[in-house]
Amino acid sequence: MSKPQVKRRTSQPAQKEIAAAATIIMLVATAPAAANLQVGANKAEHAALCEFVLMAQQPPDLPNLADADTAPYDYVQLLNFTLSPPEWQNKFYVDAGKTKTHESAAEAKVVDQGGDKFWPEWKSAADKLKAGADHTQLKTTQATKLTGLARALAAEQINNLATKLRSVKEAVEKEAGSGETKLTTADVTTALQKAAFGAETAVGGITKAAVFGGTAANPRENECKAAGDGLKTALANMACLCWTAATPITSGGCTQGLSTQPAWSNSANAPDTAALIKLAKSCGPPGAAKVTGARITNAVNALRAHIRGGDAGNLYLGGFLATNCNGNSANGACIEFTGVAGTDVDPLTKLPWVQPLVALAERMQQANAAAAAKARAKKSLDNAEAEATQALLLAKKKAEAITAAIPKAQQQSPSATQTICDTHNKSKTACLGAKCTWKGQKEDDGPCIVDETKVTEQTTQAGTGEKKDGEEKKEEKCAGKGEKDCKDGCKWEGTECKDSSFLLNKHFALSVVSAALVALLF
């Protein structure tokens, strides 16, 4: 039973390279005809095919594709969920007591908010935060105790970190593809042995039936072209190029050691098992080199470079003088690619053992790319916990510094609160966490404005003071004065005279808020 061919989609650059290679092959002129093929006429082709025979005996160089530890990623996602607004968290629980989570994004009604992609990790975080769950990690960071400005600042930073880690994770998944990059040593070795010998075997287990994929009972010139058995494996190709014939190449077409073998003539006497084992051993010992995807690709390209033109319409691998590839020194010891000259067909597609190796090389190179992506992910994840902890501490300290710098009477003034809300116009989560109101139509496009129901009414506005006996309020002291008379503790502001200490305190407080938030964000 014939094996199904592996169909691979060839990229446009690869197609252009193949077409260019075919054109070059077509234009290579055959050397001036000699009476007979010369000694070592196929020595270079023998070496090119030997590369595949040797790789079938060598170990592959495969990267470590072990998955990185996901605990740091899960920890950051847990913090992100913990610092999200209560309205968001409540969506994930069946009851107000948060004792049970919903089983699906549809139940939680968050499918259109990212639940179609991120539900598993969101549910995992919600499970860890539900009533009675172990909050050991959260207790260590005290994330659940953050309130007000500290919580809002921390939420913004943790959300940014969670987004960054999610991008890293998605990049790894993209490089890994659909599992095609997961290769074992056995996968690679088996593919190479089948390409070289026709079966999963070492050199000592080679058989004629496996190498030729049949009996090779037809005349040699027929077996070494088109659908002949001489095209089935790398070693069968080598037999077409290197085996002696009734009129042999003196001292051998490939190596002198193969020149004394029984002739493979135009009748049905192809090399037997013992002869094929000897042919494989003519490549020498395998050595300690390892097989890589790049090496396989280079070997395929090197083999293609030895294909050349001959008579009209055909291309040949190996020495060709005239008529056919029957092994006689006056004709050719070669493989004929019938009718492909002058076309954009890659002649190597006529060798059924080559395309599986092209696919294997691609998978090995994809595995290397996936391994590199996982290494980058590991580096990011290794630093994630420390980054998250630092972000929480920094948010708490900055919130304390901002609060301390604002005069008490202005800490919750509408102007100061609006300044804080304005910094969250690009994040609904951070906006709600800062006790502001989200007026945007999208999750990342505000505005974020003051929630008047959450702003504490101050009994004494900053800078106004209470009137003592026999004393004017500061506002009354300056009110009604013209621009020329606006002095002695007063300052002209736009179109009216105001108390300068009030203006100074207000501007100072808001500048501290703005500077602190800008420093945090940039």
C-alpha positions, 0 to 999 in steps of 0.5 A, a space after each residue: 500500500 502506498 503511503 499518502 503524500 504529505 502536502 505542505 503549502 509552500 510560501 511564495 518566497 520558497 516557490 520563487 527560489 524553487 522556480 529560480 533553481 529549476 531555471 538554473 538547472 535547465 540552463 546548465 549545459 551538459 559537458 562536452 560528450 566523452 566516450 565514457 563516464 570518467 572515474 568518480 563522475 558521481 563522487 559529489 552526488 554520492 557525498 550529497 546523498 551520504 549526508 542523508 544516510 549519515 543523518 539517519 544514524 545520528 541523534 537530533 538536536 532538539 530544544 527543551 520545550 518544557 512549559 514554563 511555571 505558570 504560578 507567577 502568571 496565575 498570581 498576577 492574574 489573581 492580584 488583577 482580579 482582587 483589585 478590580 471593582 466590586 461590580 466586576 467581581 460580583 459578576 463571577 459569583 452565583 450568590 452575594 456571599 461569594 461562596 460559589 462561582 459561575 461555571 461559564 462565561 455565558 452564565 457570568 455574562 462576560 462573554 463579550 468582555 473577554 470571557 470567550 478567551 480568558 474565562 479559565 484564568 478569570 474563573 481560577 482567580 475568582 475561585 481563589 477569592 471566594 469566601 472560605 478560600 485560602 488567601 495566603 498569597 493575598 495576605 502576604 501582599 495585603 492587596 485586599 486591604 488597599 483602599 481609595 487612591 492606593 487601590 486605584 494606583 495599584 490596580 492600574 499597575 497590576 493591570 498593566 503587568 497582567 496585560 504584558 504577561 498575557 501578551 508573552 503567553 500568547 506569543 508562546 502559544 503562537 510560536 508553538 502552533 497546534 502542537 506540531 513543534 512537539 518532536 521527540 528523538 524517535 520522531 526525527 530518527 524514524 523519519 530520517 531512517 525511512 527517508 534513507 533506508 525505507 524503514 525504521 532501522 539501523 544500517 545493519 537492518 537494511 533490506 532490499 525490499 525496504 530500500 527499493 520499496 519493491 522488487 526493482 525487477 525492471 531494467 535499470 533505466 526504468 527503475 531509475 526514473 519516473 515512478 521507478 523503485 530507484 527513486 524511493 529512498 536516498 540509498 536507492 538513489 545512490 544505487 542508481 548513481 554508484 552501482 556498476 553495470 555490464 560496461 562499468 566505469 573504470 575504478 567506479 563512478 562514486 568510489 573505487 571500493 564500489 567498482 568491483 560489485 556485481 553488475 546491475 545491468 539492464 536485466 533484473 539483477 538490482 543490488 541485494 541486501 548485502 550489497 546495499 548495506 555495503 553501499 550505505 557503509 561507503 559513506 563512512 562512520 556517522 561520527 558525533 554530529 547532531 541533526 538540526 532542521 537547518 542541516 536537513 534544509 542545507 542537505 536538500 538544497 545541496 542535492 538540488 544543486 547537483 541536478 543538471 540538464 541533459 537531452 531535451 525535456 529531461 533533467 538528471 541527477 548524476 552522470 549522463 551522456 546519452 540515451 538513458 540511465 542504464 549504468 553503462 559508462 557510455 550512457 549514464 549512471 543517473 536518475 532521470 527526471 522526465 519532462 521537467 526541464 523548462 518547467 517550474 517543477 522542482 525535480 526533487 518533488 519526484 523523489 518521494 523521500 525528500 518532501 517528508 524531510 522538508 516538512 520535518 526540517 520546518 517542524 524542527 525549526 518551528 520547535 527552535 522558535 517556540 523554545 526561544 519564545 518560551 525562554 523569553 516567557 520564563 524570564 518575564 515570569 521569573 520577574 513577575 512576582 517581584 514586579 507585582 510586589 513592588 507595584 503594590 508597595 509603590 502604589 501604597 507609598 505614592 498614595 500616602 505621599 499624595 494624601 500627606 501633601 494635600 491640605 486636609 480640607 482639600 483632600 476630597 474637594 471636587 477639583 482634586 478628585 477630578 484630577 485623580 479621575 482624569 488620570 484614568 480616562 483610558 481604563 474603566 477598571 482603574 476609574 471605578 477603583 478610584 471611586 469615580 464614574 465611568 462615562 465611556 462607551 468602551 472599556 478603554 475610552 472615557 471619560 472618567 469623572 467625579 462620582 459626586 455621591 462619593 465626594 465628602 462634603 467639606 464643612 469648611 472650604 480650603 482657605 476660607 476659614 471660620 469668622 471669629 469675633 470681630 474678624 472678617 472671613 478671608 474671602 470677605 476681606 478680599 471680595 469686592 476689591 478692584 484690581 489696584 486695591 487687591 493686595 495685602 494678602 489678596 491676589 487678582 485672579 481673572 476678574 475678581 480679587 481672591 485670598 492669595 493663601 487659598 489660591 496658593 494652597 489649592 494650586 500646590 495641592 493639585 500640582 502635587 497630585 498631578 506630579 505624583 500621578 505623572 511620575 507613576 504613569 511615566 
